[in-house]
Amino acid sequence: MKVGLKKCPGIRDLEEGYNQILSAERTANGKIDLNSFATFCQWSRFDSRMGEICIQFLSRYWKEINPVELHDAFAQQPWPSILGVLLEFFKDKSTLFQMWKKTATCDFQKANWEQFFIGKRKIGGQMMFDDARFSLEEYRRWGYLARELLINKNDKEVSYSYETRLQILKEMLITHPRITTQQYWELIGKSVSKRQAERDLKDSNLLRSRGNTKGRYFVKRSL
């Protein structure tokens, strides 16, 4: 039976969580009570810093953590799929990690397209609307909506689906009737190769291509 979240974490709760995780890194070689750790991960919905710390811990010590025990700890939490979101931010694409991840998140249900972060957005506000339109794939894969990177931005580029990139392009055309591949590529956080970014623009029925290869730019197609 899952246990409910007893309360929303306060500042002292978060600080205690930070300290326990960081202490496990410094003095215990990654050994930590997995039930407590699963609770701390739940708190990442209220505090993105907690999410960053939990991801950092998992990225360093996942090989020392039994994935079945981690799974069972999260299965008792109100949002088991939080583990899936955190693991999506990993750069490790090895077969070993993918099998470990699959075991740790086995049978966890996706959320129902809700905001990942709780209490950060005004209900019905523009920022909440933008979270839904421009959500990162790391959240979408588990049924959540958010745009915030939970790791160092220098360590990983953002991840947008084609549909989300199309929405970003539409927004861009409101203020940029003439755009270059470089501009578009940077706006989508270099989430795809530059060649794919140019294909996005070439294939869009919203644009017309102008100029040669080096000087090529795109203009908004007249209706």
TORKOL-4160 file (C-alpha; in steps of 0.2 Angstrom, whole numbers, padded with zeros to 4 digits, m for minus):
223
<pt num="1" X="0000" Y="0000" Z="0000"/>
<pt num="2" X="0007" Y="0017" Z="m0005"/>
<pt num="3" X="0010" Y="0030" Z="0009"/>
<pt num="4" X="0003" Y="0047" Z="0007"/>
<pt num="5" X="0014" Y="0062" Z="0007"/>
<pt num="6" X="0012" Y="0068" Z="0025"/>
<pt num="7" X="0015" Y="0086" Z="0022"/>
<pt num="8" X="0022" Y="0098" Z="0010"/>
<pt num="9" X="0041" Y="0100" Z="0014"/>
<pt num="10" X="0046" Y="0116" Z="0023"/>
<pt num="11" X="0063" Y="0125" Z="0022"/>
<pt num="12" X="0069" Y="0115" Z="0037"/>
<pt num="13" X="0063" Y="0098" Z="0029"/>
<pt num="14" X="0072" Y="0102" Z="0013"/>
<pt num="15" X="0088" Y="0107" Z="0022"/>
<pt num="16" X="0088" Y="0091" Z="0031"/>
<pt num="17" X="0085" Y="0081" Z="0015"/>
<pt num="18" X="0100" Y="0091" Z="0007"/>
<pt num="19" X="0111" Y="0087" Z="0021"/>
<pt num="20" X="0107" Y="0068" Z="0022"/>
<pt num="21" X="0110" Y="0066" Z="0003"/>
<pt num="22" X="0126" Y="0076" Z="0003"/>
<pt num="23" X="0132" Y="0067" Z="0019"/>
<pt num="24" X="0129" Y="0050" Z="0011"/>
<pt num="25" X="0140" Y="0056" Z="m0004"/>
<pt num="26" X="0154" Y="0063" Z="0007"/>
<pt num="27" X="0155" Y="0050" Z="0021"/>
<pt num="28" X="0145" Y="0034" Z="0017"/>
<pt num="29" X="0151" Y="0031" Z="m0001"/>
<pt num="30" X="0133" Y="0033" Z="m0007"/>
<pt num="31" X="0124" Y="0022" Z="0006"/>
<pt num="32" X="0108" Y="0030" Z="0011"/>
<pt num="33" X="0091" Y="0024" Z="0017"/>
<pt num="34" X="0081" Y="0021" Z="0001"/>
<pt num="35" X="0064" Y="0025" Z="0009"/>
<pt num="36" X="0070" Y="0042" Z="0015"/>
<pt num="37" X="0078" Y="0045" Z="m0002"/>
<pt num="38" X="0062" Y="0041" Z="m0011"/>
<pt num="39" X="0053" Y="0054" Z="0000"/>
<pt num="40" X="0067" Y="0067" Z="m0004"/>
<pt num="41" X="0064" Y="0064" Z="m0023"/>
<pt num="42" X="0045" Y="0067" Z="m0020"/>
<pt num="43" X="0050" Y="0084" Z="m0013"/>
<pt num="44" X="0058" Y="0088" Z="m0030"/>
<pt num="45" X="0040" Y="0093" Z="m0036"/>
<pt num="46" X="0041" Y="0107" Z="m0023"/>
<pt num="47" X="0059" Y="0112" Z="m0025"/>
<pt num="48" X="0069" Y="0110" Z="m0041"/>
<pt num="49" X="0085" Y="0111" Z="m0031"/>
<pt num="50" X="0081" Y="0095" Z="m0022"/>
<pt num="51" X="0078" Y="0087" Z="m0039"/>
<pt num="52" X="0095" Y="0093" Z="m0045"/>
<pt num="53" X="0103" Y="0085" Z="m0029"/>
<pt num="54" X="0094" Y="0069" Z="m0031"/>
<pt num="55" X="0099" Y="0067" Z="m0049"/>
<pt num="56" X="0117" Y="0071" Z="m0045"/>
<pt num="57" X="0117" Y="0057" Z="m0031"/>
<pt num="58" X="0109" Y="0044" Z="m0043"/>
<pt num="59" X="0121" Y="0048" Z="m0057"/>
<pt num="60" X="0136" Y="0045" Z="m0046"/>
<pt num="61" X="0130" Y="0030" Z="m0036"/>
<pt num="62" X="0116" Y="0020" Z="m0047"/>
<pt num="63" X="0128" Y="0006" Z="m0049"/>
<pt num="64" X="0129" Y="0003" Z="m0030"/>
<pt num="65" X="0110" Y="0004" Z="m0028"/>
<pt num="66" X="0099" Y="m0012" Z="m0030"/>
<pt num="67" X="0086" Y="m0007" Z="m0043"/>
<pt num="68" X="0073" Y="m0019" Z="m0035"/>
<pt num="69" X="0075" Y="m0011" Z="m0018"/>
<pt num="70" X="0074" Y="0007" Z="m0026"/>
<pt num="71" X="0059" Y="0002" Z="m0035"/>
<pt num="72" X="0050" Y="m0005" Z="m0019"/>
<pt num="73" X="0054" Y="0011" Z="m0010"/>
<pt num="74" X="0047" Y="0022" Z="m0023"/>
<pt num="75" X="0032" Y="0011" Z="m0025"/>
<pt num="76" X="0027" Y="0016" Z="m0008"/>
<pt num="77" X="0027" Y="0034" Z="m0012"/>
<pt num="78" X="0012" Y="0044" Z="m0019"/>
<pt num="79" X="0021" Y="0048" Z="m0036"/>
<pt num="80" X="0032" Y="0033" Z="m0040"/>
<pt num="81" X="0035" Y="0040" Z="m0058"/>
<pt num="82" X="0045" Y="0054" Z="m0051"/>
<pt num="83" X="0060" Y="0042" Z="m0052"/>
<pt num="84" X="0057" Y="0040" Z="m0070"/>
<pt num="85" X="0058" Y="0059" Z="m0073"/>
<pt num="86" X="0074" Y="0061" Z="m0063"/>
<pt num="87" X="0082" Y="0047" Z="m0073"/>
<pt num="88" X="0077" Y="0054" Z="m0089"/>
<pt num="89" X="0090" Y="0068" Z="m0086"/>
<pt num="90" X="0105" Y="0056" Z="m0086"/>
<pt num="91" X="0117" Y="0057" Z="m0100"/>
<pt num="92" X="0122" Y="0038" Z="m0098"/>
<pt num="93" X="0115" Y="0029" Z="m0113"/>
<pt num="94" X="0123" Y="0012" Z="m0109"/>
<pt num="95" X="0114" Y="m0004" Z="m0110"/>
<pt num="96" X="0118" Y="m0008" Z="m0092"/>
<pt num="97" X="0110" Y="0009" Z="m0086"/>
<pt num="98" X="0095" Y="0007" Z="m0097"/>
<pt num="99" X="0092" Y="m0011" Z="m0090"/>
<pt num="100" X="0094" Y="m0004" Z="m0072"/>
<pt num="101" X="0082" Y="0010" Z="m0076"/>
<pt num="102" X="0069" Y="m0001" Z="m0083"/>
<pt num="103" X="0070" Y="m0012" Z="m0067"/>
<pt num="104" X="0069" Y="0002" Z="m0055"/>
<pt num="105" X="0054" Y="0010" Z="m0064"/>
<pt num="106" X="0045" Y="m0006" Z="m0069"/>
<pt num="107" X="0026" Y="m0004" Z="m0070"/>
<pt num="108" X="0026" Y="0014" Z="m0063"/>
<pt num="109" X="0011" Y="0023" Z="m0071"/>
<pt num="110" X="0013" Y="0039" Z="m0080"/>
<pt num="111" X="0005" Y="0055" Z="m0073"/>
<pt num="112" X="m0010" Y="0062" Z="m0082"/>
<pt num="113" X="m0002" Y="0077" Z="m0090"/>
<pt num="114" X="m0001" Y="0088" Z="m0075"/>
<pt num="115" X="0011" Y="0101" Z="m0070"/>
<pt num="116" X="0027" Y="0093" Z="m0063"/>
<pt num="117" X="0031" Y="0107" Z="m0051"/>
<pt num="118" X="0018" Y="0111" Z="m0037"/>
<pt num="119" X="0015" Y="0129" Z="m0032"/>
<pt num="120" X="0027" Y="0137" Z="m0044"/>
<pt num="121" X="0014" Y="0144" Z="m0056"/>
<pt num="122" X="m0001" Y="0154" Z="m0056"/>
<pt num="123" X="m0016" Y="0143" Z="m0060"/>
<pt num="124" X="m0021" Y="0147" Z="m0078"/>
<pt num="125" X="m0007" Y="0159" Z="m0080"/>
<pt num="126" X="0004" Y="0162" Z="m0095"/>
<pt num="127" X="0019" Y="0152" Z="m0088"/>
<pt num="128" X="0008" Y="0137" Z="m0084"/>
<pt num="129" X="0001" Y="0138" Z="m0102"/>
<pt num="130" X="0019" Y="0139" Z="m0109"/>
<pt num="131" X="0024" Y="0124" Z="m0098"/>
<pt num="132" X="0011" Y="0114" Z="m0107"/>
<pt num="133" X="0016" Y="0120" Z="m0125"/>
<pt num="134" X="0035" Y="0119" Z="m0123"/>
<pt num="135" X="0037" Y="0105" Z="m0110"/>
<pt num="136" X="0054" Y="0096" Z="m0111"/>
<pt num="137" X="0053" Y="0078" Z="m0116"/>
<pt num="138" X="0061" Y="0072" Z="m0100"/>
<pt num="139" X="0044" Y="0077" Z="m0091"/>
<pt num="140" X="0033" Y="0072" Z="m0106"/>
<pt num="141" X="0039" Y="0054" Z="m0106"/>
<pt num="142" X="0031" Y="0052" Z="m0089"/>
<pt num="143" X="0016" Y="0062" Z="m0091"/>
<pt num="144" X="0021" Y="0078" Z="m0083"/>
<pt num="145" X="0023" Y="0096" Z="m0090"/>
<pt num="146" X="0038" Y="0107" Z="m0086"/>
<pt num="147" X="0052" Y="0117" Z="m0094"/>
<pt num="148" X="0065" Y="0117" Z="m0080"/>
<pt num="149" X="0082" Y="0108" Z="m0082"/>
<pt num="150" X="0086" Y="0098" Z="m0067"/>
<pt num="151" X="0105" Y="0097" Z="m0071"/>
<pt num="152" X="0119" Y="0109" Z="m0075"/>
<pt num="153" X="0114" Y="0117" Z="m0091"/>
<pt num="154" X="0132" Y="0114" Z="m0097"/>
<pt num="155" X="0131" Y="0096" Z="m0094"/>
<pt num="156" X="0115" Y="0093" Z="m0105"/>
<pt num="157" X="0106" Y="0101" Z="m0119"/>
<pt num="158" X="0087" Y="0103" Z="m0118"/>
<pt num="159" X="0076" Y="0090" Z="m0126"/>
<pt num="160" X="0061" Y="0095" Z="m0137"/>
<pt num="161" X="0049" Y="0084" Z="m0148"/>
<pt num="162" X="0046" Y="0089" Z="m0166"/>
<pt num="163" X="0028" Y="0095" Z="m0161"/>
<pt num="164" X="0036" Y="0106" Z="m0147"/>
<pt num="165" X="0049" Y="0113" Z="m0159"/>
<pt num="166" X="0035" Y="0118" Z="m0171"/>
<pt num="167" X="0026" Y="0127" Z="m0157"/>
<pt num="168" X="0042" Y="0137" Z="m0153"/>
<pt num="169" X="0044" Y="0141" Z="m0172"/>
<pt num="170" X="0026" Y="0148" Z="m0172"/>
<pt num="171" X="0030" Y="0159" Z="m0157"/>
<pt num="172" X="0046" Y="0164" Z="m0165"/>
<pt num="173" X="0038" Y="0170" Z="m0181"/>
<pt num="174" X="0027" Y="0182" Z="m0172"/>
<pt num="175" X="0042" Y="0193" Z="m0169"/>
<pt num="176" X="0054" Y="0187" Z="m0182"/>
<pt num="177" X="0047" Y="0186" Z="m0199"/>
<pt num="178" X="0064" Y="0182" Z="m0206"/>
<pt num="179" X="0075" Y="0169" Z="m0197"/>
<pt num="180" X="0091" Y="0159" Z="m0200"/>
<pt num="181" X="0095" Y="0142" Z="m0195"/>
<pt num="182" X="0107" Y="0147" Z="m0182"/>
<pt num="183" X="0094" Y="0158" Z="m0173"/>
<pt num="184" X="0081" Y="0144" Z="m0173"/>
<pt num="185" X="0094" Y="0131" Z="m0167"/>
<pt num="186" X="0099" Y="0142" Z="m0153"/>
<pt num="187" X="0081" Y="0146" Z="m0148"/>
<pt num="188" X="0077" Y="0127" Z="m0147"/>
<pt num="189" X="0092" Y="0125" Z="m0136"/>
<pt num="190" X="0102" Y="0115" Z="m0149"/>
<pt num="191" X="0091" Y="0100" Z="m0144"/>
<pt num="192" X="0094" Y="0093" Z="m0161"/>
<pt num="193" X="0108" Y="0093" Z="m0174"/>
<pt num="194" X="0110" Y="0109" Z="m0184"/>
<pt num="195" X="0106" Y="0099" Z="m0199"/>
<pt num="196" X="0089" Y="0093" Z="m0192"/>
<pt num="197" X="0086" Y="0111" Z="m0187"/>
<pt num="198" X="0087" Y="0117" Z="m0205"/>
<pt num="199" X="0076" Y="0102" Z="m0210"/>
<pt num="200" X="0063" Y="0108" Z="m0198"/>
<pt num="201" X="0063" Y="0125" Z="m0207"/>
<pt num="202" X="0064" Y="0118" Z="m0224"/>
<pt num="203" X="0049" Y="0106" Z="m0221"/>
<pt num="204" X="0038" Y="0119" Z="m0213"/>
<pt num="205" X="0024" Y="0125" Z="m0223"/>
<pt num="206" X="0025" Y="0141" Z="m0213"/>
<pt num="207" X="0041" Y="0147" Z="m0222"/>
<pt num="208" X="0049" Y="0150" Z="m0238"/>
<pt num="209" X="0068" Y="0148" Z="m0241"/>
<pt num="210" X="0078" Y="0163" Z="m0248"/>
<pt num="211" X="0097" Y="0164" Z="m0253"/>
<pt num="212" X="0110" Y="0151" Z="m0256"/>
<pt num="213" X="0118" Y="0138" Z="m0244"/>
<pt num="214" X="0129" Y="0150" Z="m0234"/>
<pt num="215" X="0117" Y="0165" Z="m0234"/>
<pt num="216" X="0101" Y="0155" Z="m0233"/>
<pt num="217" X="0087" Y="0162" Z="m0222"/>
<pt num="218" X="0068" Y="0159" Z="m0221"/>
<pt num="219" X="0054" Y="0171" Z="m0222"/>
<pt num="220" X="0036" Y="0169" Z="m0216"/>
<pt num="221" X="0025" Y="0162" Z="m0230"/>
<pt num="222" X="0011" Y="0174" Z="m0235"/>
<pt num="223" X="m0007" Y="0167" Z="m0232"/>
